[in-house]
Amino acid sequence: MKKGFTLIEILVSFSILILISSAFFYFFKAGMDRQINSRDFFASLNRAQEIMEELRAEPFAEVISKTWPEGQIKVTPVTANLKEILLTLTRPTPHPPLIIYTLRSKI
């Protein structure tokens, strides 16, 4: 009896190895894509928090609507002592913009 593997056995084992490797690389790439999306989202969220803190530091009368390349701030007076603030930050394509809504009071 001859010892060793037949050509069919080798082809089947390589096919199984290729299938397992393909699944591994697919899940690895999906994980990397999610990590990149998460990083971009939290970078945008941190930038939005910076802007909101800057608005909080400004005197009430100086909080006005602004537009700049990465987004806009829309300020709408609700009452004499209350303003509605809508912050919209654009994010890299294909992500939707980050929108934050808050109210600012004079007191």
Secondary structure, DSSP 8 states (H G I E B T S, - for coil): ---S--HHHHHHHHHHHHHHHHHHHHHHHHHHHHHHHHHHHHHHHHHHHHHHHHHHHS-GGG---EEETTEEEEEEEEETTEEEEEEEE--STTS--EEEEEEEE--
